[in-house]
Amino acid sequence: MKVPTIVPLALLAVLLTAAGSAFAHEETTLADPPTRSFDRIARAVERGDLSPEDGHFYKILAIRDPSRLPAAFLVEGAPPLKCATPIFEDAREATEERPRGDLGRSDLLRVRPTLPAYIDTQHFRIHYSTSGGNAIHGWPNTSYRDAVAAACETSWSFYHAQNDWEIPPSDGGAGGGSGLIDCYVDALNGVYGYAQSESPSGEYPGSYTAFFVIDNDYDGFGYPDRTDPMKVTVAHEYHHVVQMGLRAGTSWWMENTSTFMEDEVYDEINDNYNYLNCYFGAPYRRLTYTNGCFEYACFIWPTYLKENWSHAVVRDVWNEYATTGNLYDVFDLVLAPYGFTLDTAVAEWANWNVFTGNRADDEHYIEGGPYNRYVNYDNSISTFPQYAVHPSPAKEPEGLGANFTKLVPEFGSSDNVIEVTYRAPSCSYESVIWFSRKLTGQQECEQYPVEVDDTGTAGIELDRWDETEWMFMTVPMKRACGALARDFEFDVVTSQEATDVEDRIRPARVIRLDQNQPNPFNPTTRIRYALGEPLPVRLEIFDASGRHVRTLVDGLQSAGEHAIAWFGEDDRGRAVPTGLYFYSLRAGEETRVRKMLLVE
């Protein structure tokens, strides 16, 4: 039996965004996920009213047979949970911590669904029922069943044939089909689907065989075409099976990645947009935070990794994680060839999150405009000077979280210089903060990463403040800051003329480097730039690992506009492989760097 009243997902999206819509072009307010049966059960465990094992039992019961739940745990009208995989993973881990053979109540429910019919595809066995409360949608019409089969193979092809993810280990004949991945189409209650790890595979220390379960009809999910939520769920849950073949557990990164992957496979559906408020409303939360919504919203973290470098970065993190138990060390290892650590990448990613909605540009998220969310900034400062400014206590950033401050020129002021001095907490010394600003009438934004020194101090001094439309200061915290919220302090002063201040950044208006056109490209693209005065110029191409590919310009050039074509070749005239490249313009003492993508 299904819970009869479910808020349609389309309505959920409206409810989640309503609070932020009043701040169009400004910010997204915090939207906590709605209360579900799982939340009531979790609170009962926290209070001591239920044992942890009974908590696992009742959470799984809420999915498999809610008619047996005590009335105190029933929630009418709750929207569906994106993924119940963490619920089943928590129960498995609890079982493995008990003495061998000591089974708990939840183990009786962590079994494969029993469904009488099946069809086989090249890589999957699709299990379903043709009658009763869990009958597959539309039967005897086979359209829905065939769409499930097609979604499974589409996901398999994208993951393994196109992007070289490891094929998950075989479960033998556990589901009745030798060497096939089992997909069960069953009547679920209040969830899109789940994947369940089953037995250690022995391939890696944390590797498991697994199967996945999706809903039989997605009734009440708010989609005119109910195959849309089905498709993204197949892509999402099958990727959990792929992950479990490498290393099971770590729900935040599992959910970040699976939600990202469903958008990779089915880019046009955008079910993942429904969760964005949970990040943009609370960017000060640590990246590893989970609450049944935030971890889905953080699909933008692997999206940043892919769009900044390549899809292979996300895959390589998982491959390394299979053999290296510390996920944070894995991020540092995989990002090292790009000149980044987890801390510096999260800092840049936080700055990316300024550029969404009407602030979207060509340098950040490809879909940043359609995201139509804005970071919930803390202070908005438009009178100066301001000394010893602190973040609001409720928005102090946690480790791998960030705080945002918006700065705008004071009305009627003619001050043309702004100076910011920042003082970090001790856990975030030797880190990076970011400043991004838009000059009035210019489409392109300026971005300045500023290093925090070993005393915890950083600063920036910028001219043209009187020409500035807005500026954001992004203050991320290093992982060393942990789960606790951290305070910091800064001063902001404006003036009418620049002064030389040690350890400040004062960018000169000498060079401009435009985005190459077209981008992506194959095999030819054009790079335009401008010089404010005659300067020695060196324009070079580097690959994603930082290796020199080609020098396009090396010599003195006159002031004015310049352009040059690159034909996708190295210095020896050989065609270079597809992938991410950087082009660097050094003119005098200034350097500008941009990214471009060579495609097939």
Secondary structure, DSSP 4 states (H G I P E B T S, - for coil): ---S----HHHHHHHHHHHHHTTTTT-----PPPP-HHHHHHHHHHHTSS-HHHHHHHHHHHHH-GGGS-GGG--TTPPPBS--HHHHHHHHHHHHHSPTT---GGGGTSS----SEEEE-SSEEEEEBSSSTTBPTTTTS-HHHHHHHHHHHHHHIIIIIIT-PPPPPP-TTTTSSTTPEEEEEE--SSBSEEEEEEEE-SSSTT-EEEEEEEESS-TTSS-SSTHHHHHHHHHHHHHHHHHHHH----HHHHHHHHHHHHHHH-TTT-GGGGGTHHHHT-TTS-TT--SSSHHHHTTHHHHHHHHHT-HHHHHHHHHHHTT-S-HHHHHHHHHGGGT--HHHHHHHHHHHTTS-GGG--TTS-TTHHHH------S-EE-SS-EEEE---GGGPPPTT-EEEEEE-PPTT----EEEEEEE--GGGTT-EEEEEEEETT-SSEEEEEEE--TTSEEEEEEE-GGGEEEEEEEEE--GGGTTS----EEEEEEESS----TT-----SSEEEPPPBSSSBSS-EEEEEEESS-EEEEEEEEETTS-EEEEEEEEEE-SEEEEEEE-SB-TTSPBPPSEEEEEEEEETTEEEEEEEEE--
